């Protein structure tokens, strides 16, 4: 069967008549796949989820699930008539029911589907909410409410699960653990899921594909590796905030030259004619430290990230370049010191714009 | 989704409530445009001046009584402070007209004060030395002690939500307690106090029983007298215009101040529970005496006066058909509450699911019924039914429907509905504001229809709010006088109308029994609802 499990074709996502994200197209090929939509706050990610859930209508394009049109200009299935579950970012538990009753209301929708009882127990344990089952929503923390809401959505065993910033209220120390558990649940229950987040690491970890939404557009929809290493636009580079763009000139099909760094070799992702003036993306892991190198720049900032340092170096032409160094590196460089860069410089994927 | 059955129901309900309100305005514009002549040739100037004097005096007195008592019970611990906290709202059980009867009964020649002095000091002519609290002064006292609780409740709620941080800030700046009160505490509670005073103002302008009893000519009594005494509906409508002008300015003021009230502290983020200071010695005695004086004057005094007369003239107790009056009152309470709750729920839910601007505007207009005095509403209702009967029903060849609506329980309940719709609608609305819209959306996503969401999610959640609203409506209907007086069926009396009729026939001792029962039943409702009215947290 060639049909995609879920597909969005040329949809303008609107709220109150105002377009938030325009002309969006993407698909989820197989049932059970998890994709993530990434973008800054207020960009319209939630609107996309609400529209997929049927809470907002569309006036252009179509949304299809399992080959059936759910929304189009002329057609709109009400939310209650789609088997799609949305876990809201804010607490949307029914305030007058206990957490357990809230989750059981979700399970009611699951009646007749196999394995529901097992899933219920499993989900409670995995999300670590057994101790709050008898509490009311106002008696639990925001993080617990978010996990309870997630559990309610999961027990419905929907055709499509939509998670809006599912871990935004979860403590940082607990976040990774929950991410792992969530990934495990989604995989074992084979629930097709769209997760919206502004945390790129969360998106890269949970999603098999990532969509980057910027400036009212879906800028890139690709594997997390490609989104990170092969961003397709300057906006995506700026959003991921993981590198710097420096001026360079293409000198051969496998090299280019920068005034400060000299010759850089590697494989171009997109070919440019020799002699082209381009902007080269330099990511922290592209350059390597070498104390013995004669290519030295001044340290202007140093960020300690636990496993590594990210040094910011200033070149003679006042360009700031980030360089990744393991934190176990034999010695640290202080501000204003000179910092050597290993030569020759080779970057596996040369990304230029 | 926009034009579903919920939208239609909500639209029709709001529109129905608006009919009498629209009637008041249209009949005003139809009647005349030469208002200068009317002002010159009639008692209108006297009506306006009396209304103004009454309004200003009542506002000053209720402000003082309400804020001072609220401040004392909110910020200090003293003997009886926990008791006064709720006892002060019992004044709601005494409508101004019953207070007026008590005041007169106590201070009149050979009244209760005379009897007390005679028993204490022997026979003498004490009448000359007993002040006569009647006329304008009597009306001001009666209305103020009966209505100050509006200011008390809202000011107290606002004081309670003031963070200890605010008080600490005052101390840190070296303010004295008095300076802290007028520089920090009072301005922070200003929106709540203004909201309370606006309610007092609307009730004062709409007050009929007490001012009528003291023969003060205000705009409200003017409307009633023009219609009842002179059978001049047109003039009644003209006076209504001036009264509505007053009231809508106040309504606007109240709405504006309520918007500001949103800036109060809430329980999350920076709120620190206030610690009450313990008063001792003279200060404790003064605080106790102040609160006791207000409690005594507003509740114990009218209650004991009515009780005294009931005991002194027991024959009145037996003459009166208490059970019938009770059943009539409860019948009206039951029917009206039922109608108000059902339709306000539907209307609120319709507004919520439709999220339509037109409907929102219509709903906002429809709740203005509360600001329109009962006398005007009743007359507007009669005007509308008469017009509808004449122009629509009869022209279609049907029998007159006047009897069905005027002088019937149906008509009475319908006008109560318009009058108290805002109470029910706003009460349910504030309950709904606590339910995040994502709760509804979660229900839809769990496969619930709109009806099922309404029945299974909203109604159980709103249960406590509904109970509280029913109690408030009941309290209002038990005390309500002018609408019942104008629209009640022949031979159908409530405690309020019986008390009024006896008092207007100068049979004050006969008015005591229904008044006493009215106070007792209303007190019962207040005691039941006090835990909601005086909620100490943000739940």
Interface residues (C-beta under 8 A of the other chain):
Chain A: X50 X53 X54 X55 X57 X78 X79 X80 X84 X85 X86 X88 X90 X91 X92 X93 X94 X95 X96 X105 X106 X108 X109 X138 X149 X152 X156
Chain B: X1 X434 X435 X436 X438 X439 X441 X442 X443 X444 X445 X446 X447 X448 X449 X457 X460 X461 X539
